[in-house]
């Protein structure tokens, strides 16, 4: 079916280039037909094929394409899509939905991208605002591709130069401020591409793609395009006060200062210098007025522009910004305390010597301690204001504030009244830093007052995570509070609170607070009641967790395993926990894994009987293991025996790459010793179920050389032409990744050579099996070469044969 439509489209593409009156009439009828389908049709396959047909017919009807596709995307979501005359089932809409059709419609606009560029921008802007994230993502990628320079379009047969980009930037400049802010991510992404210092081009044939690359020059409209893009960015900067928004604008302006290599001529060099000076001049005016996080961003960005400055004028302009930063009233202190992007040291020295960069966090911590010690009754009001201003800085990763955290902890000890005020009276501003304040207060003179506040918060059910994480400094004396946090989190059914409390308990246990294990187990049991194992993500990386596991008795480790049973998938964190348990009790972990395999088989059977698709279906074992495999590999006999014992309960209709075989492949990914010997020992007794188990394992490893001897051992004990032969053939014919057009056929030919060596084996069953398999491989080789030849001919229709072929 797919090949039929592709051949039909290839034939239509040939007709589009013809000029006869009858062909014109035939194409007009075809366009009318697909227009009717797109505006009123409901059959999914018919709509997909109509969209592909529109793309082929575009050269003849380009003016009608975007209006037609606009009407289609506006209406298709309101139709009930069908297949074979029946409404598409809910379970299949994941793959055949209006969103899929709209994404195909975006693809169909490719032929008109440089004919109706501005109209296409409006079409994509509307779809970028779609509630369907996949549609919005497709629209974004199409817009970015539209703005990117293409060597073949820029210098090609018609030589459009930068005109498409000029038209796009001009259209964006016509948007109102509100629209620019609402579409900022898309607009800025486009402007970054318009300011790119290089371009690429791609040339396709049926068997190859050639990628060319070149630098932009100031001619062909590039210089005015860049000036227009910079002007639009300068206009966009102040229209939103969001720090994140302004950082993105500054980051995009930075593209105007980037060049791929030395300019190819004087006008191009002058253009790059003009743009860099324009941006630096704009940025210099922001230093004294902008919020400190933006000032820090400006310093970081300006230094690297100075470091890569192509001319003395650019370097001098960057140093003017540096000097303005040094004169800033607050920024030098902010940089020492917050400074995760700050530049420390004299820029001229940093540019000349790597050694000049050796300004460590230890020096910043010395400043932090000095600042904390210098706060007194006289300057405390100024520091209160400063701390509140600094604390407005936000980051997706609070690990970027280690020095500031230490400063606030010191504040809790040196100026506890100020820290207490900041903690309680400025909760919104200090929210991300309350843990640091509270941790410092626990070891200061007001720890009892803080305990009273913690009691009040626990009763109110607020700031529970802050309390839990801060109690790492509370020691054994405050374990009762940590246990109370677990209890309150349980009452509120707040799993995150319990998880964070368990993480603190694990760390405290590692610091010899032995009783902390009781708090950890309390949290574990509460989460187990709720079939929740999120705690594993909070403790797996903790160096103290293995110590905690080692201190547990067998029953407690069993509780840990049972709590993990609720996981639909064993992620990296859960695997680390299992590896820690396995180091002390491998048999219990094996029982746990076998029980998951049985559960997976039951789930598979249920889904097959009910025809229900589940996106997050249960997966017993991941494809790859990182730590657990190393521990299990030390117990190969126990592992194989446990999986063999559980094999009788497996669902044989499942993929051969699942079940116990999946676990063996994860532990012995290359069919390494002693697995072959253990399987051959199982097979030697010719017990049918042992053979079936071994066959399932071989199927999961593919048809490479390592499985040949084990395969031969099975051939020797099973009857000729038995069902086992088909299983063995399937295992041996598996190829894995192949290369080249005839890669699959060549892989089958190599397997045929392997079987030729079996043709002279002393065992008659092996010789008979080899002859049978060679015959099947010969047929596969013929079919595979025929399929490849047909595919090549079809691609020649689509992409051309290339200059070197007729």
ZAMARGU-4260 file (C-alpha; in steps of 0.2 Angstrom, whole numbers, plus 5000, padded with zeros to 4 digits):
<rodrens>
0) 5000/5000/5000 | 5014/5012/5005 | 5024/5008/4990 | 5008/5010/4978 | 5005/5028/4984
5) 5024/5032/4982 | 5024/5026/4964 | 5008/5035/4961 | 5016/5051/4968 | 5032/5048/4958
10) 5021/5047/4942 | 5012/5063/4946 | 5028/5072/4949 | 5033/5068/4931 | 5016/5074/4925
15) 5019/5091/4934 | 5034/5095/4923 | 5024/5091/4907 | 5015/5105/4898 | 5001/5097/4887
20) 4983/5103/4889 | 4977/5086/4893 | 4990/5084/4907 | 4985/5101/4914 | 4967/5096/4914
25) 4971/5079/4923 | 4981/5088/4936 | 4967/5101/4939 | 4955/5087/4942 | 4967/5079/4954
30) 4969/5095/4963 | 4950/5097/4964 | 4949/5079/4971 | 4961/5081/4985 | 4954/5098/4990
35) 4937/5090/4992 | 4945/5076/5002 | 4955/5088/5013 | 4940/5099/5017 | 4927/5086/5020
40) 4935/5069/5021 | 4936/5058/5037 | 4946/5043/5031 | 4963/5044/5039 | 4973/5036/5026
45) 4964/5045/5012 | 4968/5062/5021 | 4987/5057/5023 | 4988/5053/5004 | 4979/5069/4999
50) 4992/5079/5009 | 5006/5070/5001 | 4998/5073/4984 | 4996/5092/4987 | 5014/5093/4990
55) 5018/5085/4973 | 5005/5097/4964 | 5011/5113/4972 | 5022/5119/4957 | 5006/5120/4947
60) 4994/5127/4961 | 5006/5135/4973 | 4994/5150/4976 | 4980/5139/4982 | 4991/5128/4994
65) 4992/5138/5009 | 4974/5144/5009 | 4969/5126/5007 | 4980/5119/5021 | 4975/5133/5033
70) 4956/5128/5030 | 4961/5110/5033 | 4970/5112/5049 | 4956/5123/5056 | 4943/5110/5052
75) 4951/5093/5054 | 4951/5093/5073 | 4932/5094/5073 | 4930/5079/5062 | 4928/5061/5068
80) 4942/5052/5059 | 4938/5034/5052 | 4947/5019/5046 | 4939/5007/5034 | 4923/5016/5037
85) 4923/5015/5056 | 4928/5028/5069 | 4946/5026/5075 | 4946/5018/5092 | 4953/5028/5106
90) 4968/5017/5109 | 4973/5020/5091 | 4971/5039/5090 | 4989/5040/5098 | 4995/5035/5081
95) 4981/5041/5069 | 4975/5058/5076 | 4971/5075/5069 | 4988/5081/5076 | 4997/5068/5065
100) 4987/5075/5050 | 4991/5093/5055 | 5010/5089/5056 | 5009/5081/5039 | 5000/5097/5033
105) 5015/5107/5039 | 5027/5095/5029 | 5016/5098/5014 | 5021/5117/5014 | 5039/5114/5010
110) 5037/5117/4991 | 5030/5134/4994 | 5042/5140/5008 | 5051/5152/4996 | 5036/5157/4985
115) 5025/5163/4999 | 5037/5165/5013 | 5027/5178/5023 | 5011/5169/5022 | 5020/5153/5028
120) 5026/5163/5043 | 5008/5167/5048 | 5003/5149/5045 | 5017/5142/5056 | 5015/5156/5070
125) 4996/5151/5072 | 5001/5132/5074 | 5015/5136/5086 | 5002/5142/5098 | 4993/5125/5096
130) 4988/5116/5113 | 4995/5100/5105 | 5014/5100/5109 | 5019/5089/5095 | 5010/5101/5082
135) 5018/5116/5091 | 5035/5107/5090 | 5033/5103/5072 | 5028/5121/5068 | 5043/5127/5077
140) 5055/5116/5068 | 5048/5121/5051 | 5049/5139/5055 | 5067/5137/5061 | 5071/5128/5045
145) 5063/5142/5035 | 5074/5155/5043 | 5090/5146/5041 | 5102/5150/5027 | 5103/5137/5014
150) 5118/5138/5002 | 5108/5130/4987 | 5094/5143/4989 | 5106/5158/4993 | 5117/5156/4979
155) 5108/5143/4968 | 5100/5144/4951 | 5088/5158/4956 | 5100/5166/4969 | 5088/5172/4982
160) 5101/5178/4994 | 5095/5184/5011 | 5078/5190/5004 | 5068/5176/5012 | 5076/5180/5029
165) 5073/5199/5026 | 5055/5196/5023 | 5053/5185/5038 | 5062/5198/5050 | 5051/5212/5042
170) 5035/5202/5046 | 5041/5198/5064 | 5044/5217/5066 | 5026/5220/5061 | 5020/5210/5076
175) 5013/5220/5091 | 5023/5219/5107 | 5011/5207/5116 | 5013/5195/5101 | 5032/5196/5101
180) 5032/5192/5120 | 5019/5178/5118 | 5029/5170/5104 | 5046/5175/5111 | 5054/5158/5110
185) 5050/5156/5092 | 5054/5173/5087 | 5071/5173/5096 | 5075/5156/5089 | 5072/5163/5071
190) 5082/5178/5074 | 5097/5168/5080 | 5097/5159/5064 | 5095/5175/5054 | 5111/5181/5063
195) 5121/5165/5060 | 5138/5168/5053 | 5138/5152/5042 | 5126/5142/5031 | 5124/5125/5025
200) 5117/5116/5009 | 5111/5099/5006 | 5111/5090/4989 | 5102/5073/4988 | 5103/5059/4976
205) 5094/5042/4978 | 5109/5035/4988 | 5119/5050/4995 | 5117/5067/5003 | 5131/5080/5001
210) 5133/5093/5014 | 5141/5109/5010 | 5146/5123/5022 | 5151/5142/5020 | 5152/5158/5029
215) 5140/5172/5027 | 5146/5188/5018 | 5140/5206/5019 | 5132/5206/5001 | 5117/5197/4995
220) 5106/5207/5008 | 5115/5200/5023 | 5121/5217/5030 | 5104/5225/5030 | 5096/5209/5037
225) 5107/5208/5052 | 5104/5227/5055 | 5086/5224/5055 | 5087/5208/5066 | 5097/5218/5079
230) 5085/5233/5079 | 5071/5221/5082 | 5080/5213/5097 | 5084/5230/5104 | 5065/5234/5103
235) 5060/5217/5111 | 5072/5219/5126 | 5062/5231/5137 | 5044/5225/5133 | 5045/5212/5146
240) 5052/5213/5163 | 5055/5194/5165 | 5073/5191/5169 | 5072/5174/5159 | 5065/5183/5144
245) 5078/5197/5144 | 5092/5184/5146 | 5086/5176/5130 | 5086/5192/5121 | 5103/5196/5126
250) 5109/5178/5122 | 5101/5181/5104 | 5110/5198/5103 | 5126/5188/5106 | 5124/5179/5090
255) 5127/5195/5081 | 5145/5195/5088 | 5149/5178/5083 | 5159/5174/5068 | 5164/5157/5061
260) 5181/5161/5054 | 5191/5177/5049 | 5180/5188/5037 | 5182/5184/5019 | 5183/5202/5014
265) 5184/5220/5021 | 5165/5224/5019 | 5161/5208/5029 | 5174/5212/5042 | 5166/5229/5043
270) 5149/5222/5045 | 5154/5210/5059 | 5163/5225/5068 | 5148/5236/5066 | 5136/5223/5073
275) 5147/5219/5088 | 5149/5238/5092 | 5131/5240/5091 | 5127/5226/5103 | 5141/5231/5115
280) 5135/5249/5115 | 5117/5244/5119 | 5123/5232/5133 | 5134/5245/5141 | 5119/5256/5144
285) 5111/5242/5154 | 5124/5239/5167 | 5119/5252/5180 | 5100/5250/5178 | 5097/5231/5176
290) 5094/5218/5190 | 5109/5209/5197 | 5106/5192/5189 | 5106/5201/5172 | 5122/5211/5176
295) 5130/5194/5180 | 5124/5187/5163 | 5131/5203/5154 | 5148/5201/5163 | 5149/5183/5158
300) 5144/5186/5140 | 5154/5201/5137 | 5170/5193/5144 | 5169/5179/5131 | 5165/5192/5117
305) 5181/5201/5123 | 5191/5185/5123 | 5186/5181/5105 | 5186/5200/5100 | 5192/5201/5081
310) 5197/5219/5082 | 5204/5231/5094 | 5188/5242/5093 | 5178/5227/5099 | 5190/5223/5113
315) 5190/5241/5119 | 5171/5242/5119 | 5170/5226/5130 | 5183/5233/5142 | 5172/5248/5144
320) 5158/5237/5150 | 5170/5228/5162 | 5175/5245/5170 | 5157/5249/5172 | 5154/5233/5181
325) 5169/5236/5193 | 5161/5253/5198 | 5144/5245/5201 | 5139/5248/5219 | 5132/5231/5223
330) 5138/5219/5209 | 5156/5215/5216 | 5148/5208/5232 | 5134/5199/5223 | 5147/5191/5212
335) 5157/5184/5227 | 5141/5177/5235 | 5131/5172/5220 | 5143/5173/5206 | 5140/5156/5197
340) 5143/5165/5180 | 5154/5179/5187 | 5172/5182/5179 | 5185/5183/5193 | 5202/5191/5189
345) 5209/5204/5177 | 5202/5201/5160 | 5218/5205/5151 | 5227/5192/5162 | 5213/5179/5160
350) 5215/5181/5141 | 5234/5178/5142 | 5235/5164/5155 | 5226/5149/5160 | 5234/5151/5178
355) 5224/5167/5180 | 5208/5157/5181 | 5213/5149/5197 | 5201/5159/5207 | 5192/5145/5217
360) 5176/5144/5227 | 5188/5143/5243 | 5192/5161/5240 | 5174/5166/5238 | 5170/5156/5254
365) 5183/5167/5263 | 5174/5182/5257 | 5157/5175/5263 | 5164/5172/5280 | 5171/5189/5281
370) 5155/5197/5275 | 5145/5187/5288 | 5158/5192/5302 | 5157/5210/5297 | 5138/5212/5299
375) 5134/5222/5315 | 5120/5233/5322 | 5125/5248/5311 | 5126/5240/5294 | 5113/5226/5297
380) 5099/5236/5289 | 5109/5238/5273 | 5114/5219/5273 | 5095/5215/5276 | 5091/5224/5260
385) 5106/5217/5251 | 5101/5199/5256 | 5083/5201/5250 | 5089/5208/5234 | 5102/5195/5231
390) 5089/5181/5235 | 5078/5186/5221 | 5091/5177/5210 | 5083/5161/5203 | 5091/5146/5195
395) 5084/5129/5189 | 5098/5121/5199 | 5101/5128/5217 | 5117/5118/5217 | 5124/5134/5208
400) 5123/5144/5225 | 5135/5134/5236 | 5144/5150/5243 | 5128/5159/5246 | 5121/5144/5255
405) 5136/5144/5266 | 5135/5163/5269 | 5116/5161/5275 | 5121/5146/5286 | 5134/5157/5294
410) 5121/5171/5296 | 5111/5159/5306 | 5125/5157/5318 | 5133/5175/5318 | 5117/5185/5317
415) 5103/5173/5322 | 5090/5186/5325 | 5092/5193/5307 | 5092/5175/5300 | 5076/5171/5310
420) 5068/5187/5303 | 5072/5182/5285 | 5066/5165/5288 | 5049/5169/5294 | 5045/5187/5288
425) 5051/5185/5270 | 5045/5168/5265 | 5042/5172/5247 | 5059/5180/5243 | 5069/5168/5254
430) 5059/5152/5249 | 5073/5144/5239 | 5086/5148/5253 | 5076/5144/5269 | 5085/5127/5271
435) 5101/5136/5272 | 5095/5149/5285 | 5086/5135/5295 | 5102/5124/5294 | 5112/5138/5302
440) 5100/5141/5315 | 5100/5123/5321 | 5118/5125/5327 | 5116/5143/5333 | 5110/5150/5350
445) 5092/5151/5344 | 5089/5132/5340 | 5075/5130/5352 | 5066/5145/5345 | 5068/5137/5328
450) 5061/5120/5335 | 5046/5130/5340 | 5044/5137/5323 | 5046/5119/5315 | 5033/5112/5327
455) 5021/5126/5321 | 5025/5123/5303 | 5022/5104/5305 | 5006/5107/5313 | 5001/5118/5299
460) 5008/5107/5286 | 5019/5120/5278 | 5037/5121/5274 | 5039/5102/5278 | 5053/5099/5265
465) 5062/5114/5272 | 5062/5107/5289 | 5067/5089/5283 | 5082/5095/5273 | 5088/5107/5286
470) 5088/5094/5299 | 5104/5087/5292 | 5112/5099/5304 | 5100/5095/5318 | 5109/5079/5323
475) 5102/5065/5334 | 5094/5078/5346 | 5081/5083/5332 | 5076/5066/5326 | 5060/5067/5334
480) 5056/5082/5323 | 5061/5072/5307 | 5050/5058/5312 | 5036/5071/5315 | 5039/5077/5297
485) 5036/5059/5290 | 5021/5057/5300 | 5013/5074/5295 | 5018/5070/5277 | 5009/5054/5278
490) 4993/5062/5285 | 4994/5075/5271 | 4998/5061/5258 | 5013/5071/5253 | 5025/5059/5245
495) 5038/5072/5242 | 5039/5076/5260 | 5042/5058/5265 | 5055/5056/5252 | 5065/5071/5257
500) 5064/5066/5276 | 5071/5048/5271 | 5085/5056/5262 | 5090/5066/5277 | 5088/5051/5288
505) 5100/5041/5276 | 5113/5055/5277 | 5112/5056/5296 | 5114/5037/5298 | 5130/5039/5288
510) 5136/5052/5301 | 5134/5039/5314 | 5116/5044/5320 | 5111/5025/5321 | 5093/5029/5326
515) 5090/5038/5310 | 5088/5021/5302 | 5071/5020/5311 | 5065/5036/5303 | 5070/5030/5286
520) 5061/5013/5289 | 5046/5024/5295 | 5045/5033/5279 | 5048/5018/5268 | 5033/5009/5276
525) 5022/5024/5274 | 5026/5025/5255 | 5024/5006/5253 | 5006/5008/5259 | 5004/5020/5245
530) 5013/5009/5232 | 5026/5022/5230 | 5045/5020/5228 | 5050/5038/5224 | 5062/5037/5239
535) 5074/5027/5228 | 5078/5043/5218 | 5082/5053/5234 | 5095/5041/5241 | 5103/5030/5227
540) 5117/5042/5225 | 5120/5045/5243 | 5137/5037/5248 | 5129/5033/5265 | 5115/5023/5258
545) 5126/5007/5256 | 5130/5009/5274 | 5112/5010/5279 | 5108/4994/5269 | 5122/4985/5277
550) 5115/4989/5294 | 5098/4982/5290 | 5093/4964/5295 | 5086/4952/5282 | 5068/4957/5286
555) 5072/4976/5283 | 5080/4972/5267 | 5065/4962/5261 | 5054/4978/5265 | 5066/4988/5254
560) 5063/4975/5240 | 5044/4975/5242 | 5043/4993/5242 | 5051/4993/5224 | 5038/4981/5218
565) 5027/4995/5213 | 5039/5002/5200 | 5032/5000/5182 | 5050/5001/5176 | 5067/4999/5185
570) 5076/5015/5182 | 5095/5018/5186 | 5091/5024/5203 | 5081/5008/5208 | 5095/4997/5200
575) 5107/5006/5212 | 5097/5001/5227 | 5095/4983/5221 | 5113/4982/5218 | 5116/4988/5236
580) 5104/4975/5243 | 5111/4961/5231 | 5128/4963/5239 | 5121/4956/5255 | 5107/4945/5249
585) 5108/4940/5231 | 5095/4926/5232 | 5081/4938/5238 | 5085/4950/5224 | 5084/4936/5211
590) 5067/4931/5219 | 5062/4949/5217 | 5067/4950/5198 | 5058/4933/5195 | 5042/4939/5203
595) 5043/4954/5191 | 5045/4943/5176 | 5030/4933/5181 | 5020/4950/5184 | 5026/4956/5166
600) 5019/4939/5159 | 5003/4941/5167 | 5001/4960/5162 | 5005/4955/5144 | 4992/4941/5144
605) 4979/4954/5151 | 4983/4967/5138 | 4982/4954/5124 | 4965/4947/5130 | 4958/4965/5132
610) 4966/4973/5117 | 4971/4988/5129 | 4985/4999/5124 | 4995/5006/5139 | 5008/5019/5137
615) 5017/5015/5153 | 5016/4996/5152 | 5025/4986/5165 | 5043/4982/5161 | 5051/4969/5172
620) 5069/4972/5167 | 5077/4987/5158 | 5087/4984/5141 | 5103/4988/5150 | 5110/4987/5167
625) 5124/4997/5175 | 5127/4991/5192 | 5116/4976/5196 | 5123/4966/5182 | 5140/4966/5190
630) 5134/4959/5206 | 5123/4946/5197 | 5137/4940/5186 | 5146/4934/5202 | 5132/4922/5204
635) 5129/4915/5187 | 5123/4897/5192 | 5110/4904/5204 | 5104/4917/5191 | 5102/4904/5177
640) 5093/4892/5189 | 5082/4905/5196 | 5077/4911/5178 | 5075/4893/5173 | 5063/4889/5187
645) 5053/4904/5183 | 5052/4900/5164 | 5038/4888/5166 | 5027/4903/5171 | 5032/4914/5156
650) 5020/4919/5143 | 5027/4911/5127 | 5018/4923/5116 | 5029/4937/5122 | 5044/4944/5112
655) 5059/4933/5114 | 5068/4949/5119 | 5058/4949/5135 | 5057/4938/5150 | 5071/4929/5159
660) 5081/4930/5142 | 5081/4949/5143 | 5089/4948/5161 | 5102/4936/5155 | 5107/4947/5140
665) 5108/4962/5152 | 5120/4953/5164 | 5130/4944/5150 | 5128/4956/5135 | 5141/4947/5124
670) 5135/4929/5128 | 5151/4929/5139 | 5157/4914/5149 | 5151/4905/5159 | 5133/4907/5151
675) 5137/4896/5136 | 5143/4882/5147 | 5128/4883/5159 | 5116/4882/5144 | 5124/4868/5136
680) 5124/4858/5152 | 5105/4862/5153 | 5103/4856/5135 | 5113/4840/5137 | 5099/4831/5146
685) 5087/4834/5131 | 5073/4839/5143 | 5060/4849/5132 | 5057/4863/5144 | 5076/4865/5147
690) 5078/4866/5128 | 5064/4879/5126 | 5072/4890/5139 | 5089/4889/5131 | 5081/4893/5114
695) 5072/4909/5121 | 5089/4914/5128 | 5098/4912/5111 | 5084/4922/5102 | 5088/4937/5113
700) 5106/4937/5109 | 5105/4938/5090 | 5113/4927/5077 | 5132/4931/5080 | 5146/4919/5081
705) 5146/4917/5101 | 5129/4907/5100 | 5135/4895/5087 | 5142/4881/5098 | 5127/4882/5110
710) 5115/4881/5095 | 5124/4866/5088 | 5122/4857/5105 | 5103/4859/5104 | 5103/4853/5086
715) 5111/4837/5092 | 5098/4833/5104 | 5082/4838/5096 | 5073/4828/5082 | 5075/4832/5064
720) 5063/4845/5057 | 5056/4848/5075 | 5048/4865/5080 | 5065/4869/5088 | 5073/4870/5071
725) 5062/4885/5067 | 5067/4893/5083 | 5085/4890/5080 | 5084/4897/5062 | 5076/4912/5069
730) 5090/4914/5081 | 5103/4912/5068 | 5095/4923/5055 | 5095/4938/5067 | 5107/4951/5060
735) 5107/4966/5071 | 5113/4982/5063 | 5118/4981/5044 | 5127/4993/5033 | 5124/4997/5015
740) 5110/4995/5002 | 5113/4976/5001 | 5118/4975/5020 | 5104/4963/5024 | 5108/4951/5010
745) 5126/4951/5013 | 5123/4947/5032 | 5113/4932/5026 | 5127/4927/5015 | 5139/4927/5029
750) 5127/4916/5039 | 5127/4904/5024 | 5146/4903/5025 | 5144/4898/5044 | 5132/4884/5039
755) 5144/4878/5026 | 5156/4873/5039 | 5142/4863/5048 | 5139/4854/5032 | 5155/4843/5036
760) 5151/4840/5054 | 5153/4823/5061 | 5135/4823/5068 | 5122/4819/5055 | 5109/4829/5063
765) 5120/4845/5062 | 5124/4841/5043 | 5105/4839/5040 | 5101/4855/5049 | 5114/4865/5040
770) 5107/4859/5023 | 5090/4864/5028 | 5095/4881/5034 | 5106/4885/5019 | 5091/4882/5008
775) 5081/4894/5018 | 5095/4907/5018 | 5096/4906/4999 | 5078/4910/4997 | 5080/4925/5010
780) 5095/4931/5000 | 5085/4931/4983 | 5070/4940/4991 | 5081/4953/5000 | 5091/4958/4984
785) 5075/4959/4974 | 5067/4971/4988 | 5083/4981/4988 | 5083/4983/4969 | 5065/4989/4969
790) 5068/5001/4983 | 5083/5009/4973 | 5072/5011/4958 | 5059/5020/4968 | 5072/5032/4976
795) 5079/5036/4959 | 5061/5042/4954 | 5060/5052/4970 | 5078/5060/4971 | 5086/5057/4955
800) 5100/5046/4949 | 5114/5058/4951 | 5126/5064/4938 | 5137/5049/4937 | 5122/5037/4933
805) 5110/5036/4918
</rodrens>
